Structure formats: C-alpha cells, structure tokens
Amino acid sequence: MDQPTPNEHAVTESFLPEPVRALLDGAEPADIVIGLLTFNDASTAPAVARTLLAGLNRNDQQRILLVNCDAGSQDRTPDLVQQAVGDKSRFWAVQHPVMGTSLHVLSESGVPGRDTAVRTLAMVADRLASKACLIVDGNLKSTHPRWAELLTAPILEKGADCVLPQFNRNRYEGTLTSTLLAPVTRALYGRRVAYHQGGAYAFSGAFIRSSLLSQPWDGEVPTYGIDGWVMTLAVAEQADVYQARLGPRVQQAKPLGDLATIIAQAVGCVFHMMERYQHVWESVKASTAVSTIGEQARLGDFVGTLHVERMIHGFRQGLRDLVPIWQIVLSPETFQQVLELGVDDTESFRFPSRLWVQAVYDLALAYHDRLLYREHLLKSLTPLYLGYTASLVLATRAQPVTQVEEELERLAIEYEAMKPYLTQRWRWSDE
C-alpha cells in the first residue's frame, strides 16, 4: 500500500500539537508503537507501561516506541510513567488536545478526548512506518505481559488488520453489551465479536493508512466515541479481525455518568453507523466467528449485588412517563405488547426476548426516520433495557452460569432471525 505524500501528511497532521510534530520530525522508524492513554492514572499507568514493555522486549529485533498520550493529568502521571520506563526503552510523553465534543463522551477509561489520542497515535505509527500500533488504557490493574503478544502476534505473524479484546466477564456484567451492542452488530455485519468498549486493541499499519486515518475525525467520531466506532469500522469494512482473549479486565474505577447517557452514546454509535453502512449490512444473511487467540474463557459465576427491584421500578417509571414517546418510536404491535407486560409480581416478571429485539429494531428505524429528537429517542430505551435486564436476571439467577451463556446465544440468534423485520421496514422508509 502506498505511503501518503508529503502534502497529504501536511493536511492530516494539522490537528497535531506542535510538540508532537516536533518529535516526528527526523524521528527514527518504529516497528511497534505502544500507546498508553492516561488521565490521572498515577497509581496504575506506570505498572501498565512496564508490563507491556516486558511482553514485547523479549524480541530484541523489534524497534519499540512507547507513547504516553495524556489528557492533562494533575497527579504527575506522565512523569511517573517515564520513571517506570527508564532509559532502556524509547519513550515519548505527549498531551493530546481535548475537543469540546469529546468532553461529553463517556468511557470506562475515564480519559477525555480518547478520539484525538487514538488519532494522534495512529498518525505517529503511520509516520514511523510501524507494523503495529498497540493502544491500552492506563487505568487497568489486570494487565499481563502476555497481552502485548496476544494483541500484536496476529498482525505481525498472520497479517491481520486489527485485534480487538475479549475480556472475561461475570454472568451479569456488561449486559448492555451482551443484550444489545454485540448481538446487533453480529446480526448486521455477520461477524461474531465481543462488542469493543475499550481497554486494549491493536491495528496494523495498513489498516491505519487505509481505514483509520480517513475517518471523519473532526465531526462524527468525537460525537459517538472512538471505541464503538473502531469496532464497527473493522467489521463493516470487512477487515481481517482477530479477537484476543485477555482474561479479566480490572480497572481503577472512575465515574461514568448516568445510565441514560451511556446508553444514548453507545447505542447512538451503532444506529449512526447503520446509516453509513446500509449498503453492507442489508445483504448479510448469517454470521460467522472471527479468528481468536488466547485461552478459552467462560462467563464468571460471580453474581454480585443485583438490584432487580430497582430495575423493574425504572421500567415502571418508563410506563408512567414515556408512553407518549414510545407511542411514536415503537410500532403499534410492539407498543401494545410493552404496555401489557405485567409488573405486579416481581418474581414472575418476564420481558420476552423477541419483544426486546423488536423494540431495539423499532428504535433503530425511528432513529433512521428522525421521528423524534435523537437524544430523547435513545434515552427512552433506558427503561426498556432495565426491564429486559431484570427479566434476564430473574429467569437465570438460580441457574448455572452456562444457562446465562445459552440464553445470550439464543438472544443473538433471535436478532439474526428477526433481521428481515428491520431490513424490510428500513427499505420502506427510504422509498
């Protein structure tokens, strides 16, 4: 693949802070660029940096550059990372700009401006002719030396385009991902990937040049967040995707914001990309597994504290407050069935999977048709999500963890089986 010309570099690099451009001028090539994203991660980031370098330094033939992309930490994170790296490894500390839109995008990393950080790292990797760019969040506590190898080996040895993480989860952890984001993406694009919400990933130099750097970075990406965008880009562009099983993801807790905002951003990204890639997903009829590296893992059996009554209360609140909105965004059939869900007896409450899938697809159609202000539409999904999650917990909490896995697989199959419901109505609205 051809390298960008100097003029193309001038255009794409205009967003880079001057210190980064100065570092790039005359810089020696690097085979692997490690990007460490941080924001007030002094207690975790130095160990993450050491661990990643330890995982890669076993191959003395690879030229490695570690770049700490920081969002303006007040706890000396970059200084402490540099001390941890020492003078045995090549290291850059840069501060990435945080644009206005990015300030409001939530992520589990707690790093504002993740989109500009990833764009900066992609540009650095491209300029240094890197074979792979590995990007990891600095707030992780569970990083292992094997991570670096698992994330880069498919690129360096198999020619993969990108490697996405698959973290171990407990049975009800990340239900927004397992009941909506992942199965919708699987049904749309035909790739069975654990929906990527950040933490760690790697890109090939070719993928960076052909796909990543050409994205609408100054408009759409900061609005929806980089993590879901990257994952959808990889499966929609039919890149050679691998998943790396990295084990548990334990991280320094940071405030994430309210559930409705999280749902609006994550689901909004999926719905927005549906419009962009309609020509891809309309013709997809079935799904296939992607190549995976690392040890097989199942859902953990830890249940934790579950506030099912609070979830059902949230659903009931939606029945009281959001009926006028649901009447607009849901089909008459879906709307009537939602109204008929009985919530008088908590233990017997059930939200059928087929109804949940139909409601999600109805909201995707309403988003496409602009039936309502989009943020209000997306946030109206929150009580429905709480209702379905409560139903899933009630139906499976007394069952072995394998029952939860089987139920989530049945749900994913339901999304695929009901895809004609979505595609037919989508086409009608376009006529």
C-alpha positions, 0 to 999 in steps of 0.5 A, spaced: 500 500 500 502 506 498 505 511 503 501 518 503 505 524 500 508 529 503 502 534 502 497 529 504 501 528 511 501 536 511 493 536 511 492 530 516 497 532 521 494 539 522 490 537 528 497 535 531 500 539 537 506 542 535 510 538 540 508 532 537 510 534 530 516 536 533 518 529 535 516 526 528 520 530 525 527 526 523 524 521 528 527 514 527 522 508 524 518 504 529 516 497 528 511 497 534 508 503 537 505 502 544 500 507 546 498 508 553 492 513 554 492 516 561 488 521 565 490 521 572 492 514 572 498 515 577 497 509 581 496 504 575 499 507 568 506 506 570 505 498 572 501 498 565 507 501 561 512 496 564 508 490 563 507 491 556 514 493 555 516 486 558 511 482 553 514 485 547 522 486 549 523 479 549 524 480 541 530 484 541 529 485 533 523 489 534 524 497 534 519 499 540 516 506 541 512 507 547 507 513 547 504 516 553 498 520 550 495 524 556 489 528 557 492 533 562 493 529 568 494 533 575 497 527 579 504 527 575 502 521 571 506 522 565 512 523 569 511 517 573 510 513 567 517 515 564 520 513 571 517 506 570 520 506 563 527 508 564 532 509 559 532 502 556 526 503 552 524 509 547 519 513 550 515 519 548 510 523 553 505 527 549 498 531 551 493 530 546 488 536 545 481 535 548 475 537 543 469 540 546 465 534 543 469 529 546 468 532 553 461 529 553 463 522 551 463 517 556 468 511 557 470 506 562 477 509 561 475 515 564 480 519 559 477 525 555 478 526 548 480 518 547 478 520 539 484 525 538 489 520 542 487 514 538 488 519 532 494 522 534 497 515 535 495 512 529 498 518 525 505 517 529 505 509 527 503 511 520 509 516 520 514 511 523 512 506 518 510 501 524 507 494 523 503 495 529 500 500 533 498 497 540 493 502 544 491 500 552 488 504 557 492 506 563 487 505 568 487 497 568 490 493 574 489 486 570 494 487 565 499 481 563 505 481 559 502 476 555 497 481 552 502 485 548 503 478 544 496 476 544 494 483 541 500 484 536 502 476 534 496 476 529 498 482 525 505 481 525 505 473 524 498 472 520 497 479 517 491 481 520 488 488 520 486 489 527 485 485 534 480 487 538 479 484 546 475 479 549 475 480 556 472 475 561 466 477 564 461 475 570 454 472 568 451 479 569 456 484 567 456 488 561 449 486 559 448 492 555 453 489 551 451 482 551 443 484 550 444 489 545 451 492 542 454 485 540 448 481 538 446 487 533 452 488 530 453 480 529 446 480 526 448 486 521 455 485 519 455 477 520 461 477 524 461 474 531 465 479 536 465 481 543 462 488 542 469 493 543 468 498 549 475 499 550 481 497 554 486 494 549 486 493 541 491 493 536 491 495 528 496 494 523 499 499 519 495 498 513 489 498 516 491 505 519 493 508 512 487 505 509 481 505 514 483 509 520 486 515 518 480 517 513 475 517 518 471 523 519 475 525 525 473 532 526 465 531 526 462 524 527 467 520 531 468 525 537 460 525 537 459 517 538 466 515 541 472 512 538 471 505 541 464 503 538 466 506 532 473 502 531 469 496 532 464 497 527 469 500 522 473 493 522 467 489 521 463 493 516 469 494 512 470 487 512 477 487 515 481 481 517 479 481 525 482 477 530 479 477 537 484 476 543 482 473 549 485 477 555 482 474 561 479 479 566 479 486 565 480 490 572 480 497 572 481 503 577 474 505 577 472 512 575 465 515 574 461 514 568 455 518 568 448 516 568 445 510 565 441 514 560 447 517 557 451 511 556 446 508 553 444 514 548 452 514 546 453 507 545 447 505 542 447 512 538 454 509 535 451 503 532 444 506 529 449 512 526 453 507 523 447 503 520 446 509 516 453 509 513 453 502 512 446 500 509 449 498 503 453 492 507 449 490 512 442 489 508 445 483 504 448 479 510 444 473 511 448 469 517 454 470 521 460 467 522 466 467 528 472 471 527 479 468 528 481 468 536 487 467 540 488 466 547 485 461 552 478 459 552 474 463 557 467 462 560 462 467 563 464 468 571 459 465 576 460 471 580 453 474 581 454 480 585 449 485 588 443 485 583 438 490 584 432 487 580 427 491 584 430 497 582 430 495 575 423 493 574 421 500 578 425 504 572 421 500 567 415 502 571 417 509 571 418 508 563 410 506 563 408 512 567 412 517 563 414 515 556 408 512 553 407 518 549 414 517 546 414 510 545 407 511 542 411 514 536 418 510 536 415 503 537 410 500 532 403 499 534 404 491 535 410 492 539 407 498 543 401 494 545 405 488 547 410 493 552 404 496 555 401 489 557 407 486 560 405 485 567 409 488 573 405 486 579 409 480 581 416 481 581 418 474 581 414 472 575 416 478 571 418 476 564 420 481 558 420 476 552 426 476 548 423 477 541 419 483 544 426 486 546 429 485 539 423 488 536 423 494 540 431 495 539 429 494 531 423 499 532 428 504 535 433 503 530 428 505 524 425 511 528 432 513 529 433 512 521 426 516 520 428 522 525 421 521 528 423 524 534 429 528 537 435 523 537 437 524 544 430 523 547 429 517 542 435 513 545 434 515 552 427 512 552 430 505 551 433 506 558 427 503 561 426 498 556 433 495 557 432 495 565 426 491 564 429 486 559 435 486 564 431 484 570 427 479 566 434 476 564 436 476 571 430 473 574 429 467 569 437 465 570 439 467 577 438 460 580 441 457 574 448 455 572 452 460 569 452 456 562 444 457 562 446 465 562 451 463 556 445 459 552 440 464 553 445 470 550 446 465 544 439 464 543 438 472 544 443 473 538 440 468 534 433 471 535 436 478 532 439 474 526 432 471 525 428 477 526 433 481 521 428 481 515 423 485 520 428 491 520 431 490 513 424 490 510 421 496 514 428 500 513 427 499 505 420 502 506 422 508 509 427 510 504 422 509 498 
